[in-house]
Amino acid sequence: MATKTGNTAAGPVMLRPDSQNKYAPGNLILYRTSLALYRNLMDEGIFDEEEYCHIRTILTQKYGLSSDSIFAECA
């Protein structure tokens, strides 16, 4: 049985090229959209505020923002 060595992802899995600039509009829109999605899930009771805080931290790191950035949602 041969092992696949090619790309098996259905779509792009890396951040867009403009994410190299953490303050690029596209990167900030993705960050804020992700936050909105998770806030809605929290508001629906899927998880609690503590888990949401952890998710915010992960998203801030994923999109390359520092925790004290004016664009990062405050803790």
mmCIF file as gemmi writes it, N, C-alpha and C atoms, coordinates in Angstrom:
data_model
loop_
_atom_site.group_PDB
_atom_site.id
_atom_site.type_symbol
_atom_site.label_atom_id
_atom_site.label_alt_id
_atom_site.label_comp_id
_atom_site.label_asym_id
_atom_site.label_entity_id
_atom_site.label_seq_id
_atom_site.pdbx_PDB_ins_code
_atom_site.Cartn_x
_atom_site.Cartn_y
_atom_site.Cartn_z
_atom_site.occupancy
_atom_site.B_iso_or_equiv
_atom_site.pdbx_formal_charge
_atom_site.auth_seq_id
_atom_site.auth_asym_id
_atom_site.pdbx_PDB_model_num
ATOM 1 N N . MET Axp A 1 ? 0.844 -1.165 0 1 0 ? 1 A 1
ATOM 2 C CA . MET Axp A 1 ? 0 0 0 1 0 ? 1 A 1
ATOM 3 C C . MET Axp A 1 ? 0.896 1.236 0 1 0 ? 1 A 1
ATOM 4 N N . ALA Axp A 2 ? 0.678 2.147 -0.921 1 0 ? 2 A 1
ATOM 5 C CA . ALA Axp A 2 ? 1.502 3.355 -1.061 1 0 ? 2 A 1
ATOM 6 C C . ALA Axp A 2 ? 0.966 4.457 -0.15 1 0 ? 2 A 1
ATOM 7 N N . THR Axp A 3 ? 1.873 5.27 0.335 1 0 ? 3 A 1
ATOM 8 C CA . THR Axp A 3 ? 1.509 6.415 1.167 1 0 ? 3 A 1
ATOM 9 C C . THR Axp A 3 ? 1.401 7.653 0.287 1 0 ? 3 A 1
ATOM 10 N N . LYS Axp A 4 ? 0.314 8.39 0.429 1 0 ? 4 A 1
ATOM 11 C CA . LYS Axp A 4 ? 0.141 9.62 -0.342 1 0 ? 4 A 1
ATOM 12 C C . LYS Axp A 4 ? 1.112 10.674 0.161 1 0 ? 4 A 1
ATOM 13 N N . THR Axp A 5 ? 1.73 11.376 -0.765 1 0 ? 5 A 1
ATOM 14 C CA . THR Axp A 5 ? 2.639 12.45 -0.372 1 0 ? 5 A 1
ATOM 15 C C . THR Axp A 5 ? 2.161 13.809 -0.855 1 0 ? 5 A 1
ATOM 16 N N . GLY Axp A 6 ? 1.081 13.851 -1.616 1 0 ? 6 A 1
ATOM 17 C CA . GLY Axp A 6 ? 0.561 15.113 -2.15 1 0 ? 6 A 1
ATOM 18 C C . GLY Axp A 6 ? -0.363 15.805 -1.163 1 0 ? 6 A 1
ATOM 19 N N . ASN Axp A 7 ? -0.811 16.968 -1.532 1 0 ? 7 A 1
ATOM 20 C CA . ASN Axp A 7 ? -1.726 17.75 -0.729 1 0 ? 7 A 1
ATOM 21 C C . ASN Axp A 7 ? -3.107 17.115 -0.789 1 0 ? 7 A 1
ATOM 22 N N . THR Axp A 8 ? -3.677 16.792 0.355 1 0 ? 8 A 1
ATOM 23 C CA . THR Axp A 8 ? -5.005 16.182 0.395 1 0 ? 8 A 1
ATOM 24 C C . THR Axp A 8 ? -6.06 17.129 0.964 1 0 ? 8 A 1
ATOM 25 N N . ALA Axp A 9 ? -5.687 18.372 1.244 1 0 ? 9 A 1
ATOM 26 C CA . ALA Axp A 9 ? -6.638 19.338 1.78 1 0 ? 9 A 1
ATOM 27 C C . ALA Axp A 9 ? -7.644 19.732 0.702 1 0 ? 9 A 1
ATOM 28 N N . ALA Axp A 10 ? -8.885 19.918 1.104 1 0 ? 10 A 1
ATOM 29 C CA . ALA Axp A 10 ? -9.94 20.282 0.167 1 0 ? 10 A 1
ATOM 30 C C . ALA Axp A 10 ? -9.824 21.731 -0.296 1 0 ? 10 A 1
ATOM 31 N N . GLY Axp A 11 ? -9.163 22.552 0.486 1 0 ? 11 A 1
ATOM 32 C CA . GLY Axp A 11 ? -9.007 23.968 0.155 1 0 ? 11 A 1
ATOM 33 C C . GLY Axp A 11 ? -7.783 24.522 0.834 1 0 ? 11 A 1
ATOM 34 N N . PRO Axp A 12 ? -7.574 25.825 0.714 1 0 ? 12 A 1
ATOM 35 C CA . PRO Axp A 12 ? -6.405 26.431 1.354 1 0 ? 12 A 1
ATOM 36 C C . PRO Axp A 12 ? -6.479 26.289 2.873 1 0 ? 12 A 1
ATOM 37 N N . VAL Axp A 13 ? -5.389 25.902 3.478 1 0 ? 13 A 1
ATOM 38 C CA . VAL Axp A 13 ? -5.369 25.737 4.926 1 0 ? 13 A 1
ATOM 39 C C . VAL Axp A 13 ? -4.423 26.723 5.598 1 0 ? 13 A 1
ATOM 40 N N . MET Axp A 14 ? -3.714 27.472 4.823 1 0 ? 14 A 1
ATOM 41 C CA . MET Axp A 14 ? -2.798 28.47 5.369 1 0 ? 14 A 1
ATOM 42 C C . MET Axp A 14 ? -3.484 29.836 5.335 1 0 ? 14 A 1
ATOM 43 N N . LEU Axp A 15 ? -2.974 30.764 6.128 1 0 ? 15 A 1
ATOM 44 C CA . LEU Axp A 15 ? -3.511 32.114 6.08 1 0 ? 15 A 1
ATOM 45 C C . LEU Axp A 15 ? -3.205 32.742 4.73 1 0 ? 15 A 1
ATOM 46 N N . ARG Axp A 16 ? -4.014 33.695 4.351 1 0 ? 16 A 1
ATOM 47 C CA . ARG Axp A 16 ? -3.802 34.372 3.075 1 0 ? 16 A 1
ATOM 48 C C . ARG Axp A 16 ? -2.479 35.136 3.091 1 0 ? 16 A 1
ATOM 49 N N . PRO Axp A 17 ? -1.903 35.421 1.903 1 0 ? 17 A 1
ATOM 50 C CA . PRO Axp A 17 ? -0.63 36.126 1.84 1 0 ? 17 A 1
ATOM 51 C C . PRO Axp A 17 ? -0.637 37.467 2.56 1 0 ? 17 A 1
ATOM 52 N N . ASP Axp A 18 ? -1.777 38.171 2.583 1 0 ? 18 A 1
ATOM 53 C CA . ASP Axp A 18 ? -1.777 39.464 3.27 1 0 ? 18 A 1
ATOM 54 C C . ASP Axp A 18 ? -1.717 39.318 4.784 1 0 ? 18 A 1
ATOM 55 N N . SER Axp A 19 ? -1.795 38.087 5.291 1 0 ? 19 A 1
ATOM 56 C CA . SER Axp A 19 ? -1.688 37.884 6.728 1 0 ? 19 A 1
ATOM 57 C C . SER Axp A 19 ? -0.245 38.047 7.201 1 0 ? 19 A 1
ATOM 58 N N . GLN Axp A 20 ? 0.693 38.153 6.254 1 0 ? 20 A 1
ATOM 59 C CA . GLN Axp A 20 ? 2.071 38.446 6.645 1 0 ? 20 A 1
ATOM 60 C C . GLN Axp A 20 ? 2.109 39.801 7.339 1 0 ? 20 A 1
ATOM 61 N N . ASN Axp A 21 ? 1.214 40.693 6.955 1 0 ? 21 A 1
ATOM 62 C CA . ASN Axp A 21 ? 1.048 41.964 7.644 1 0 ? 21 A 1
ATOM 63 C C . ASN Axp A 21 ? -0.139 41.778 8.583 1 0 ? 21 A 1
ATOM 64 N N . LYS Axp A 22 ? 0.144 41.663 9.873 1 0 ? 22 A 1
ATOM 65 C CA . LYS Axp A 22 ? -0.928 41.353 10.826 1 0 ? 22 A 1
ATOM 66 C C . LYS Axp A 22 ? -2.021 42.407 10.875 1 0 ? 22 A 1
ATOM 67 N N . TYR Axp A 23 ? -1.731 43.615 10.404 1 0 ? 23 A 1
ATOM 68 C CA . TYR Axp A 23 ? -2.735 44.669 10.415 1 0 ? 23 A 1
ATOM 69 C C . TYR Axp A 23 ? -3.361 44.898 9.04 1 0 ? 23 A 1
ATOM 70 N N . ALA Axp A 24 ? -3.124 43.974 8.105 1 0 ? 24 A 1
ATOM 71 C CA . ALA Axp A 24 ? -3.773 44.072 6.788 1 0 ? 24 A 1
ATOM 72 C C . ALA Axp A 24 ? -5.283 43.951 6.99 1 0 ? 24 A 1
ATOM 73 N N . PRO Axp A 25 ? -6.053 44.73 6.249 1 0 ? 25 A 1
ATOM 74 C CA . PRO Axp A 25 ? -7.512 44.683 6.424 1 0 ? 25 A 1
ATOM 75 C C . PRO Axp A 25 ? -8.105 43.275 6.333 1 0 ? 25 A 1
ATOM 76 N N . GLY Axp A 26 ? -7.627 42.489 5.383 1 0 ? 26 A 1
ATOM 77 C CA . GLY Axp A 26 ? -8.159 41.133 5.238 1 0 ? 26 A 1
ATOM 78 C C . GLY Axp A 26 ? -7.914 40.281 6.467 1 0 ? 26 A 1
ATOM 79 N N . ASN Axp A 27 ? -6.748 40.423 7.062 1 0 ? 27 A 1
ATOM 80 C CA . ASN Axp A 27 ? -6.405 39.66 8.265 1 0 ? 27 A 1
ATOM 81 C C . ASN Axp A 27 ? -7.284 40.095 9.44 1 0 ? 27 A 1
ATOM 82 N N . LEU Axp A 28 ? -7.491 41.388 9.582 1 0 ? 28 A 1
ATOM 83 C CA . LEU Axp A 28 ? -8.326 41.887 10.682 1 0 ? 28 A 1
ATOM 84 C C . LEU Axp A 28 ? -9.791 41.479 10.497 1 0 ? 28 A 1
ATOM 85 N N . ILE Axp A 29 ? -10.252 41.462 9.256 1 0 ? 29 A 1
ATOM 86 C CA . ILE Axp A 29 ? -11.637 41.038 8.995 1 0 ? 29 A 1
ATOM 87 C C . ILE Axp A 29 ? -11.811 39.568 9.36 1 0 ? 29 A 1
ATOM 88 N N . LEU Axp A 30 ? -10.854 38.732 8.98 1 0 ? 30 A 1
ATOM 89 C CA . LEU Axp A 30 ? -10.928 37.315 9.351 1 0 ? 30 A 1
ATOM 90 C C . LEU Axp A 30 ? -10.928 37.143 10.869 1 0 ? 30 A 1
ATOM 91 N N . TYR Axp A 31 ? -10.086 37.896 11.558 1 0 ? 31 A 1
ATOM 92 C CA . TYR Axp A 31 ? -10.001 37.823 13.019 1 0 ? 31 A 1
ATOM 93 C C . TYR Axp A 31 ? -11.335 38.214 13.653 1 0 ? 31 A 1
ATOM 94 N N . ARG Axp A 32 ? -11.874 39.359 13.249 1 0 ? 32 A 1
ATOM 95 C CA . ARG Axp A 32 ? -13.125 39.84 13.844 1 0 ? 32 A 1
ATOM 96 C C . ARG Axp A 32 ? -14.317 38.935 13.484 1 0 ? 32 A 1
ATOM 97 N N . THR Axp A 33 ? -14.311 38.381 12.289 1 0 ? 33 A 1
ATOM 98 C CA . THR Axp A 33 ? -15.373 37.457 11.891 1 0 ? 33 A 1
ATOM 99 C C . THR Axp A 33 ? -15.319 36.184 12.735 1 0 ? 33 A 1
ATOM 100 N N . SER Axp A 34 ? -14.118 35.689 12.961 1 0 ? 34 A 1
ATOM 101 C CA . SER Axp A 34 ? -13.955 34.501 13.81 1 0 ? 34 A 1
ATOM 102 C C . SER Axp A 34 ? -14.442 34.781 15.22 1 0 ? 34 A 1
ATOM 103 N N . LEU Axp A 35 ? -14.083 35.948 15.756 1 0 ? 35 A 1
ATOM 104 C CA . LEU Axp A 35 ? -14.547 36.31 17.101 1 0 ? 35 A 1
ATOM 105 C C . LEU Axp A 35 ? -16.071 36.359 17.16 1 0 ? 35 A 1
ATOM 106 N N . ALA Axp A 36 ? -16.685 36.947 16.151 1 0 ? 36 A 1
ATOM 107 C CA . ALA Axp A 36 ? -18.147 37.061 16.133 1 0 ? 36 A 1
ATOM 108 C C . ALA Axp A 36 ? -18.806 35.686 16.122 1 0 ? 36 A 1
ATOM 109 N N . LEU Axp A 37 ? -18.247 34.774 15.344 1 0 ? 37 A 1
ATOM 110 C CA . LEU Axp A 37 ? -18.783 33.419 15.293 1 0 ? 37 A 1
ATOM 111 C C . LEU Axp A 37 ? -18.736 32.767 16.676 1 0 ? 37 A 1
ATOM 112 N N . TYR Axp A 38 ? -17.585 32.846 17.328 1 0 ? 38 A 1
ATOM 113 C CA . TYR Axp A 38 ? -17.449 32.208 18.638 1 0 ? 38 A 1
ATOM 114 C C . TYR Axp A 38 ? -18.254 32.928 19.714 1 0 ? 38 A 1
ATOM 115 N N . ARG Axp A 39 ? -18.403 34.237 19.606 1 0 ? 39 A 1
ATOM 116 C CA . ARG Axp A 39 ? -19.243 34.953 20.574 1 0 ? 39 A 1
ATOM 117 C C . ARG Axp A 39 ? -20.692 34.501 20.435 1 0 ? 39 A 1
ATOM 118 N N . ASN Axp A 40 ? -21.164 34.323 19.21 1 0 ? 40 A 1
ATOM 119 C CA . ASN Axp A 40 ? -22.531 33.839 19.008 1 0 ? 40 A 1
ATOM 120 C C . ASN Axp A 40 ? -22.712 32.449 19.598 1 0 ? 40 A 1
ATOM 121 N N . LEU Axp A 41 ? -21.715 31.585 19.416 1 0 ? 41 A 1
ATOM 122 C CA . LEU Axp A 41 ? -21.802 30.241 20.002 1 0 ? 41 A 1
ATOM 123 C C . LEU Axp A 41 ? -21.842 30.316 21.527 1 0 ? 41 A 1
ATOM 124 N N . MET Axp A 42 ? -21.058 31.238 22.098 1 0 ? 42 A 1
ATOM 125 C CA . MET Axp A 42 ? -21.086 31.399 23.551 1 0 ? 42 A 1
ATOM 126 C C . MET Axp A 42 ? -22.461 31.915 24.003 1 0 ? 42 A 1
ATOM 127 N N . ASP Axp A 43 ? -22.988 32.887 23.268 1 0 ? 43 A 1
ATOM 128 C CA . ASP Axp A 43 ? -24.302 33.44 23.614 1 0 ? 43 A 1
ATOM 129 C C . ASP Axp A 43 ? -25.407 32.386 23.526 1 0 ? 43 A 1
ATOM 130 N N . GLU Axp A 44 ? -25.232 31.394 22.659 1 0 ? 44 A 1
ATOM 131 C CA . GLU Axp A 44 ? -26.204 30.311 22.532 1 0 ? 44 A 1
ATOM 132 C C . GLU Axp A 44 ? -25.996 29.228 23.586 1 0 ? 44 A 1
ATOM 133 N N . GLY Axp A 45 ? -24.956 29.365 24.412 1 0 ? 45 A 1
ATOM 134 C CA . GLY Axp A 45 ? -24.728 28.421 25.492 1 0 ? 45 A 1
ATOM 135 C C . GLY Axp A 45 ? -23.912 27.2 25.106 1 0 ? 45 A 1
ATOM 136 N N . ILE Axp A 46 ? -23.27 27.223 23.937 1 0 ? 46 A 1
ATOM 137 C CA . ILE Axp A 46 ? -22.462 26.081 23.499 1 0 ? 46 A 1
ATOM 138 C C . ILE Axp A 46 ? -21.247 25.919 24.418 1 0 ? 46 A 1
ATOM 139 N N . PHE Axp A 47 ? -20.678 27.037 24.846 1 0 ? 47 A 1
ATOM 140 C CA . PHE Axp A 47 ? -19.586 27.01 25.821 1 0 ? 47 A 1
ATOM 141 C C . PHE Axp A 47 ? -19.659 28.267 26.67 1 0 ? 47 A 1
ATOM 142 N N . ASP Axp A 48 ? -18.869 28.319 27.741 1 0 ? 48 A 1
ATOM 143 C CA . ASP Axp A 48 ? -18.971 29.428 28.688 1 0 ? 48 A 1
ATOM 144 C C . ASP Axp A 48 ? -17.921 30.517 28.424 1 0 ? 48 A 1
ATOM 145 N N . GLU Axp A 49 ? -17.974 31.559 29.239 1 0 ? 49 A 1
ATOM 146 C CA . GLU Axp A 49 ? -17.088 32.725 29.086 1 0 ? 49 A 1
ATOM 147 C C . GLU Axp A 49 ? -15.616 32.345 29.221 1 0 ? 49 A 1
ATOM 148 N N . GLU Axp A 50 ? -15.312 31.426 30.113 1 0 ? 50 A 1
ATOM 149 C CA . GLU Axp A 50 ? -13.919 30.996 30.31 1 0 ? 50 A 1
ATOM 150 C C . GLU Axp A 50 ? -13.364 30.361 29.031 1 0 ? 50 A 1
ATOM 151 N N . GLU Axp A 51 ? -14.164 29.514 28.407 1 0 ? 51 A 1
ATOM 152 C CA . GLU Axp A 51 ? -13.727 28.889 27.15 1 0 ? 51 A 1
ATOM 153 C C . GLU Axp A 51 ? -13.611 29.934 26.038 1 0 ? 51 A 1
ATOM 154 N N . TYR Axp A 52 ? -14.509 30.914 26.037 1 0 ? 52 A 1
ATOM 155 C CA . TYR Axp A 52 ? -14.448 31.982 25.047 1 0 ? 52 A 1
ATOM 156 C C . TYR Axp A 52 ? -13.159 32.787 25.207 1 0 ? 52 A 1
ATOM 157 N N . CYS Axp A 53 ? -12.752 33.043 26.437 1 0 ? 53 A 1
ATOM 158 C CA . CYS Axp A 53 ? -11.492 33.761 26.684 1 0 ? 53 A 1
ATOM 159 C C . CYS Axp A 53 ? -10.31 32.973 26.123 1 0 ? 53 A 1
ATOM 160 N N . HIS Axp A 54 ? -10.342 31.671 26.282 1 0 ? 54 A 1
ATOM 161 C CA . HIS Axp A 54 ? -9.277 30.824 25.749 1 0 ? 54 A 1
ATOM 162 C C . HIS Axp A 54 ? -9.278 30.883 24.213 1 0 ? 54 A 1
ATOM 163 N N . ILE Axp A 55 ? -10.445 30.853 23.613 1 0 ? 55 A 1
ATOM 164 C CA . ILE Axp A 55 ? -10.574 30.932 22.159 1 0 ? 55 A 1
ATOM 165 C C . ILE Axp A 55 ? -10.052 32.276 21.661 1 0 ? 55 A 1
ATOM 166 N N . ARG Axp A 56 ? -10.38 33.366 22.36 1 0 ? 56 A 1
ATOM 167 C CA . ARG Axp A 56 ? -9.872 34.69 21.978 1 0 ? 56 A 1
ATOM 168 C C . ARG Axp A 56 ? -8.357 34.709 21.954 1 0 ? 56 A 1
ATOM 169 N N . THR Axp A 57 ? -7.74 34.096 22.97 1 0 ? 57 A 1
ATOM 170 C CA . THR Axp A 57 ? -6.281 34.04 23.037 1 0 ? 57 A 1
ATOM 171 C C . THR Axp A 57 ? -5.719 33.283 21.834 1 0 ? 57 A 1
ATOM 172 N N . ILE Axp A 58 ? -6.318 32.168 21.508 1 0 ? 58 A 1
ATOM 173 C CA . ILE Axp A 58 ? -5.864 31.367 20.362 1 0 ? 58 A 1
ATOM 174 C C . ILE Axp A 58 ? -6.008 32.158 19.063 1 0 ? 58 A 1
ATOM 175 N N . LEU Axp A 59 ? -7.141 32.823 18.874 1 0 ? 59 A 1
ATOM 176 C CA . LEU Axp A 59 ? -7.35 33.595 17.647 1 0 ? 59 A 1
ATOM 177 C C . LEU Axp A 59 ? -6.39 34.772 17.556 1 0 ? 59 A 1
ATOM 178 N N . THR Axp A 60 ? -6.126 35.422 18.674 1 0 ? 60 A 1
ATOM 179 C CA . THR Axp A 60 ? -5.179 36.532 18.679 1 0 ? 60 A 1
ATOM 180 C C . THR Axp A 60 ? -3.808 36.056 18.221 1 0 ? 60 A 1
ATOM 181 N N . GLN Axp A 61 ? -3.393 34.897 18.713 1 0 ? 61 A 1
ATOM 182 C CA . GLN Axp A 61 ? -2.107 34.334 18.296 1 0 ? 61 A 1
ATOM 183 C C . GLN Axp A 61 ? -2.148 33.895 16.841 1 0 ? 61 A 1
ATOM 184 N N . LYS Axp A 62 ? -3.231 33.262 16.425 1 0 ? 62 A 1
ATOM 185 C CA . LYS Axp A 62 ? -3.347 32.761 15.049 1 0 ? 62 A 1
ATOM 186 C C . LYS Axp A 62 ? -3.205 33.891 14.041 1 0 ? 62 A 1
ATOM 187 N N . TYR Axp A 63 ? -3.835 35.02 14.318 1 0 ? 63 A 1
ATOM 188 C CA . TYR Axp A 63 ? -3.804 36.133 13.387 1 0 ? 63 A 1
ATOM 189 C C . TYR Axp A 63 ? -2.648 37.098 13.65 1 0 ? 63 A 1
ATOM 190 N N . GLY Axp A 64 ? -1.741 36.733 14.546 1 0 ? 64 A 1
ATOM 191 C CA . GLY Axp A 64 ? -0.507 37.475 14.74 1 0 ? 64 A 1
ATOM 192 C C . GLY Axp A 64 ? -0.641 38.776 15.496 1 0 ? 64 A 1
ATOM 193 N N . LEU Axp A 65 ? -1.726 38.956 16.218 1 0 ? 65 A 1
ATOM 194 C CA . LEU Axp A 65 ? -1.915 40.19 16.975 1 0 ? 65 A 1
ATOM 195 C C . LEU Axp A 65 ? -1.358 40.024 18.381 1 0 ? 65 A 1
ATOM 196 N N . SER Axp A 66 ? -0.829 41.086 18.936 1 0 ? 66 A 1
ATOM 197 C CA . SER Axp A 66 ? -0.402 41.004 20.327 1 0 ? 66 A 1
ATOM 198 C C . SER Axp A 66 ? -1.622 41.23 21.212 1 0 ? 66 A 1
ATOM 199 N N . SER Axp A 67 ? -1.567 40.737 22.421 1 0 ? 67 A 1
ATOM 200 C CA . SER Axp A 67 ? -2.73 40.815 23.309 1 0 ? 67 A 1
ATOM 201 C C . SER Axp A 67 ? -3.08 42.251 23.682 1 0 ? 67 A 1
ATOM 202 N N . ASP Axp A 68 ? -2.125 43.182 23.551 1 0 ? 68 A 1
ATOM 203 C CA . ASP Axp A 68 ? -2.41 44.584 23.88 1 0 ? 68 A 1
ATOM 204 C C . ASP Axp A 68 ? -2.661 45.431 22.634 1 0 ? 68 A 1
ATOM 205 N N . SER Axp A 69 ? -2.853 44.782 21.494 1 0 ? 69 A 1
ATOM 206 C CA . SER Axp A 69 ? -3.154 45.5 20.24 1 0 ? 69 A 1
ATOM 207 C C . SER Axp A 69 ? -4.524 46.191 20.351 1 0 ? 69 A 1
ATOM 208 N N . ILE Axp A 70 ? -4.641 47.326 19.709 1 0 ? 70 A 1
ATOM 209 C CA . ILE Axp A 70 ? -5.94 48.015 19.726 1 0 ? 70 A 1
ATOM 210 C C . ILE Axp A 70 ? -6.988 47.226 18.936 1 0 ? 70 A 1
ATOM 211 N N . PHE Axp A 71 ? -6.545 46.289 18.104 1 0 ? 71 A 1
ATOM 212 C CA . PHE Axp A 71 ? -7.47 45.494 17.304 1 0 ? 71 A 1
ATOM 213 C C . PHE Axp A 71 ? -7.908 44.229 18.018 1 0 ? 71 A 1
ATOM 214 N N . ALA Axp A 72 ? -7.162 43.81 19.025 1 0 ? 72 A 1
ATOM 215 C CA . ALA Axp A 72 ? -7.509 42.593 19.765 1 0 ? 72 A 1
ATOM 216 C C . ALA Axp A 72 ? -8.647 42.902 20.726 1 0 ? 72 A 1
ATOM 217 N N . GLU Axp A 73 ? -9.555 41.96 20.858 1 0 ? 73 A 1
ATOM 218 C CA . GLU Axp A 73 ? -10.656 42.14 21.802 1 0 ? 73 A 1
ATOM 219 C C . GLU Axp A 73 ? -10.09 42.071 23.206 1 0 ? 73 A 1
ATOM 220 N N . CYS Axp A 74 ? -10.443 43.017 24.026 1 0 ? 74 A 1
ATOM 221 C CA . CYS Axp A 74 ? -9.903 43.072 25.39 1 0 ? 74 A 1
ATOM 222 C C . CYS Axp A 74 ? -10.409 41.897 26.221 1 0 ? 74 A 1
ATOM 223 N N . ALA Axp A 75 ? -9.549 41.439 27.117 1 0 ? 75 A 1
ATOM 224 C CA . ALA Axp A 75 ? -9.919 40.318 28.003 1 0 ? 75 A 1
ATOM 225 C C . ALA Axp A 75 ? -10.787 40.811 29.13 1 0 ? 75 A 1
